[in-house]
Amino acid sequence: MSLLDTLASQVLGGDQSSALSGLLESQGGVSGLLEKLQNGGLGEVAQSWVSTGDNLPISAEQIQSVLGNETVANIASQFGVDPQQAAGTLSTLLPQLIDGLTPNGEVAAGGNSDLLSAGLDLLKGKLFG
């Protein structure tokens, strides 16, 4: 199990974690996904997921637009659902995942090290909190 699988499983539990960790890896980690959302005009939404306040919602259509049809279709095949349903699921799960991977309200610089740091903090909270 990869680090992302472990972290996603800790944050979300269930079978979605592997597909979502694959999505994060393909987008360049948390930082890469946030950059893609920012470039897609959803910077305020993405930042709300990182910050310590409430998460702003994202629609299935916005997910489809930012990630692209091919990426959503790949996730849909992993979930065993149609792409529209996968986009809807992603619109619910991605804010939770990013929020859980950025518990201190910030994304650490450095690619995978940001995930490792967030993951260690997350696990610490689960084990000692």
Backbone as a ProteinNet text record, in pm:
[ID]
protein_1_A
[PRIMARY]
MSLLDTLASQVLGGDQSSALSGLLESQGGVSGLLEKLQNGGLGEVAQSWVSTGDNLPISAEQIQSVLGNETVANIASQFGVDPQQAAGTLSTLLPQLIDGLTPNGEVAAGGNSDLLSAGLDLLKGKLFG
[TERTIARY]
84.9	0	89.2	61.2	143.4	111	197.1	174.9	41.4	13.2	-113.5	-232.2	-221.4	-329.3	-354.5	-246.7	-257.6	-322.1	-275.8	-330.4	-476.3	-508.9	-647.9	-737	-687.3	-764.7	-788.2	-686.5	-700.8	-802.6	-799.9	-889.2	-1031.8	-1047.1	-1179.6	-1227.4	-1134.7	-1173.3	-1231.5	-1258.4	-1329.2	-1247	-1316.5	-1252.6	-1216.4	-1269.8	-1241.2	-1096.5	-1031.3	-899.3	-797.3	-797.7	-699.3	-718.9	-841.8	-868.9	-832.2	-861.6	-830.7	-681.1	-611.3	-466.7	-403.8	-456	-408.5	-435.6	-551.5	-584.9	-486.6	-461.5	-367.2	-228.5	-182.2	-50.4	-44.1	-150.3	-150.4	-157.6	-203.5	-214.4	-93.5	2.4	120.2	105.6	26.9	7.7	-91.9	-98	-191	-161.2	-34.7	3.4	-36.3	-13.3	-47.7	-197.1	-275.2	-420.4	-471.1	-418.1	-460.3	-425.1	-309.4	-269.1	-364.1	-401.5	-494.9	-630.2	-678	-803.1	-791.5	-679.3	-654.8	-656.6	-586.2	-581.1	-717.3	-804.3	-938.9	-1039.1	-990.5	-1078.2	-1142.4	-1091.8	-1150.5	-1055.1	-971.6	-873	-934.4	-1043	-1108.4	-1166.2	-1224	-1279.6	-1168.1	-1060.3	-948	-885.8	-869.1	-808.8	-894.5	-1027	-1114.1	-1093.1	-1054.5	-1029.5	-903.2	-805.6	-678.4	-691.9	-765	-777	-849.4	-846.1	-906.2	-1055.4	-1112.5	-1255.6	-1336.3	-1459.9	-1550.3	-1502.6	-1531.3	-1498.1	-1608.8	-1571.2	-1667.2	-1697	-1819.5	-1854.2	-1797.5	-1786.9	-1749.4	-1850.7	-1891.8	-1993	-1927.2	-2007	-1958.6	-1911.8	-1982	-1944.3	-1809.6	-1784.7	-1655.9	-1543.1	-1568.3	-1469.4	-1436.2	-1539	-1522.3	-1441.9	-1471.9	-1404.8	-1256.5	-1226.9	-1088.9	-1003.6	-1056.6	-977.4	-975.8	-1080.2	-1087.9	-1163.3	-1218.9	-1302	-1225.8	-1102.5	-1025.5	-996.9	-955.9	-926.1	-1051.4	-1162.1	-1287.1	-1332.1	-1315.8	-1352.5	-1267.2	-1138.6	-1051.1	-1096	-1130.3	-1180	-1312.5	-1398.6	-1528.7	-1509.9	-1413.6	-1391.5	-1340.4	-1261.8	-1214	-1327.6	-1422.4	-1537.8	-1646.2	-1638.3	-1741.7	-1872	-1861	-1978.8	-1960.4	-2064.4	-2051.2	-1975.5	-1916.3	-1834.5	-1908.1	-2035.8	-2109.5	-2122.1	-2148.4	-2157.9	-2021	-1914.1	-1779	-1746.6	-1783.4	-1758.7	-1834.8	-1955.9	-2034	-1969.1	-1918.1	-1849.6	-1723.1	-1646.8	-1525.4	-1557.6	-1669.4	-1704.7	-1733.1	-1770	-1793.2	-1665.1	-1586.8	-1471.2	-1345.3	-1320.3	-1196.7	-1184.4	-1290.7	-1275.7	-1238	-1296.6	-1265.8	-1121.4	-1076.6	-940.7	-837.9	-854	-758.1	-760.9	-878.6	-891.6	-816.9	-833	-766.1	-615.7	-568.1	-424.2	-355.9	-433.3	-377.2	-434	-411.8	-477.5	-436.8	-321.5	-276.3	-310.6	-389.4	-432	-330.5	-233.7	-136	-79.3	-31.6	33.7	182.6	256.2	400.9	460.5	563.9	631.8	710.3	727.1	817.2	754.6	650.2	598.8	552.2	614.8	571.4	601	697.8	726.1	607.2	528.7	410.2	311.1	300.7	211.2	262.6	392.2	450.2	427.7	453.5	434.8	288.6	199	55.2	11.8	64.7	27.3	72.9	193.3	243.1	161	126.5	41.8	-94.8	-149.8	-280.5	-277.1	-175.6	-163.1	-140.3	-60.9	-39.1	-170.8	-252.1	-382.7	-471.7	-465.7	-548.1	-497.5	-364	-306.5	-305.4	-279.4	-260.1	-366.7	-462.8	-559.7	-680.6
-117.7	0	123.7	218.1	337.9	433.7	533.4	634.6	704.3	738.8	805	715.6	586.8	493.4	494.2	487.9	486	613	728.8	856.2	871	837.7	849.8	756.5	637.8	543.1	596.1	659.1	717.2	830.5	912.9	1028.2	984.7	899.1	866.2	727.9	635	496	439.8	312.9	252.2	233.8	187.9	153.6	274	391.4	508.5	552.3	516.5	569.6	536.5	417	379.1	458.6	472.7	549.9	696.1	751.2	891.4	914.3	820.5	837.6	831.1	744.7	740.4	870.6	929.9	1059.3	1165.1	1169.9	1268	1249.3	1125.4	1099.5	1146.5	1120.4	1159	1309.9	1382.6	1528.4	1599.2	1525.7	1586.7	1609.7	1525.3	1537.4	1647.6	1679.9	1782.1	1914.5	1952	2080.3	2086.5	1978.3	1974.9	1986	1916.1	1922.9	2062.5	2122	2257.1	2357.4	2340.2	2428.4	2413.2	2290.6	2265.6	2331.1	2320.5	2384.9	2537.4	2590.8	2735.8	2780.1	2706.6	2740.1	2725.7	2643.7	2624.8	2725	2826.8	2929.6	2893.8	2790.4	2744.7	2761.3	2864.4	2887	2909.1	2985.3	3012.3	2884.3	2801.2	2673.3	2585.4	2570.6	2485.9	2535.5	2667.6	2722.3	2694.5	2690.9	2662.1	2520.8	2429.9	2291.4	2283	2369	2369.2	2443.8	2553.6	2636.7	2560.1	2616.9	2549.5	2577	2659.2	2687.8	2584.6	2622.1	2534.5	2516.9	2399.2	2370	2420.5	2498.5	2539.4	2419.2	2409.7	2296	2311	2198.5	2194.3	2102.5	2139.5	2059.6	1950.9	1854.1	1748.1	1807.7	1908.6	1972.9	2043.4	2107	2172.5	2069.8	1957.5	1848.9	1802.5	1776.8	1729.3	1830.3	1957.1	2062.5	2073	2069.6	2087.8	1963.7	1846.5	1723.9	1668.7	1695.6	1646.3	1514.5	1491.1	1372.4	1241.8	1235.6	1111.4	1073.7	1171.3	1144.6	1098.3	1166.1	1128.2	990.1	961.1	828.4	719.1	746.2	648.9	622.3	727.5	711.6	635	667.6	600	449.9	411.2	267.6	200.8	271.8	215	200.1	295.9	288.4	196.8	165.1	83.2	158.1	288.2	372.6	453.2	526.8	612.3	740.2	807.9	926.5	1037.7	1059.6	1164.2	1130.8	1004.4	962.3	973.4	937.9	949.7	1095.3	1186.6	1329.1	1376.4	1327.2	1361.2	1310	1187.7	1129.4	1208.4	1242.3	1321.3	1457.2	1516.4	1648.1	1642	1526	1506.7	1468	1378.2	1322.2	1408.3	1476.3	1554.5	1663.2	1739.4	1839.5	1776.4	1661.1	1592.1	1543.9	1488.3	1435.6	1546.8	1654.1	1765	1827.5	1844.1	1898.7	1810.5	1680.2	1587.3	1581.6	1606	1602.3	1735.2	1836.7	1967.5	2014	1936.4	1963.1	2094.9	2148.9	2274	2395.3	2374.2	2485.4	2530.8	2444.3	2480.1	2355.1	2373.8	2266.1	2292.7	2197.1	2212	2203.4	2280.3	2276.6	2147.7	2102.1	1990.1	1860.8	1865.7	1743.5	1641.7	1523.4	1415.7	1442.5	1530.3	1558.4	1626.7	1703.2	1763.3	1655.7	1550.8	1440.9	1363.9	1342.8	1271.2	1348.5	1478.4	1561.7	1563.2	1583.9	1585.2	1449.3	1344.9	1210.1	1177.7	1219.5	1195	1271.5	1397.3	1473.9	1408.3	1362.2	1298.1	1170.9	1088.9	965.2	993	1096.7	1135.1	1169.8	1245	1283	1162.2	1064.4	943.2	856.7	850	762.2	824.1	954.7	1018.7	1121.7	1143.8	1251.5	1214.5
0	0	0	-90.6	-100.1	13.8	31	134	111.1	-14.9	-44.2	-13.4	-44.2	-10	140.2	216.9	362.2	414.1	362.3	408.2	370.5	246.5	201.8	281.3	310.1	389.1	529.8	589.5	723	723.1	615.4	608.7	577.2	475.9	424.3	461.3	478.6	498.5	370.1	367.6	256.2	130.3	26.4	-99.8	-185.1	-155.5	-236.7	-224.2	-116.3	-87.4	-194.6	-248.2	-349.4	-478	-522	-643.3	-623.7	-507.3	-481.9	-466.5	-406.4	-396	-534.3	-622	-760.8	-832.3	-807.8	-867.2	-819.6	-688.8	-636.5	-696.2	-703.6	-761.6	-905.8	-984	-1125	-1144	-1043.4	-1052.9	-991.4	-941.4	-880.2	-731.6	-666.2	-522.5	-488.6	-361.3	-314.3	-383.1	-388.4	-449	-595.5	-668.2	-810	-833.5	-752.2	-765.4	-732.7	-626.6	-589.5	-699.5	-760.2	-870.4	-989.4	-1018.9	-1128.8	-1100.8	-978.4	-940.7	-951.8	-907.1	-916.3	-1062.3	-1147.6	-1289.8	-1356.8	-1300	-1352.2	-1296	-1224.6	-1171	-1038.5	-973.8	-847.8	-729.6	-736.2	-631.3	-494.2	-488.5	-360.6	-300.9	-386.9	-341.8	-287.4	-364.9	-324.5	-194.8	-183	-62.3	60.5	42.1	156.4	208.4	120.7	162.7	247	215.1	287.1	419.1	417.5	537.7	648.4	765.9	881.5	894.9	806.8	812.3	734.7	705.6	630.6	486.9	430	290.7	199.6	98.2	-2.9	-92.1	-142.7	-228.6	-369.3	-437.4	-578	-646	-765.2	-835.3	-919.9	-956.8	-1046	-1178.5	-1227.1	-1353.3	-1340.5	-1227.2	-1205.3	-1197.7	-1131.6	-1125.5	-1266.7	-1345.6	-1483.5	-1564.8	-1548	-1623.3	-1586.9	-1458.4	-1412.8	-1437	-1405.4	-1418	-1559.7	-1635.7	-1773	-1781.6	-1898.8	-1920.8	-1901.2	-1950.2	-1941.2	-1796.1	-1716.9	-1575.7	-1502	-1524.6	-1457.6	-1505	-1633.6	-1685.7	-1621.4	-1599.9	-1533.4	-1390.1	-1319.4	-1182.5	-1184.3	-1279.7	-1291.2	-1309.4	-1391.1	-1412.1	-1285	-1204.7	-1078.3	-977	-978.5	-889.1	-944.1	-1074.3	-1136.9	-1158.7	-1188.4	-1210.1	-1338.3	-1377.6	-1495.7	-1457.4	-1556.7	-1527.5	-1451.9	-1481.1	-1411.1	-1262.1	-1232.7	-1092.6	-1024.3	-1096.6	-1040.8	-1009.9	-1100.7	-1077.1	-953.9	-936.1	-816.9	-690	-696	-580.7	-548.7	-653.9	-633.8	-572.5	-613.3	-560.1	-409.8	-361.4	-218.5	-145.3	-205.2	-135.4	-141.1	-253.8	-264.5	-158	-130.7	-23.3	110.8	141.6	267.3	268.5	155.7	147.7	161.9	84.3	91.2	230.2	286	421	520.8	508.5	599.9	581.9	458.9	431.5	460.5	495.6	529.8	664.3	769.8	898.6	963	927.6	988.3	902.8	797.6	714.4	612.2	580.9	478.6	414	290.2	217.1	224.4	276.6	284.6	145.1	119.6	-9.9	-23.1	-147.2	-168.6	-213.7	-295	-356.2	-255.8	-256.1	-168.2	-21.9	6.1	146.7	213.4	135.3	195.1	236.6	158.7	193.9	313.9	318.1	430.5	559.8	555.5	673.5	716.8	620.6	652.8	704.7	643.2	684.2	825	857.5	992.2	1094.9	1063.7	1153.5	1170.1	1056.8	1059.7	1144.3	1121.9	1197.9	1345.8	1375.4	1514.3	1581.3	1510	1564.5	1586.6	1497.1	1509.9	1626.1	1639.6	1741.1	1881.3	1885.4	2015.7	2049	1957.5	1979	2049.7
[MASK]
+++++++++++++++++++++++++++++++++++++++++++++++++++++++++++++++++++++++++++++++++++++++++++++++++++++++++++++++++++++++++++++++++

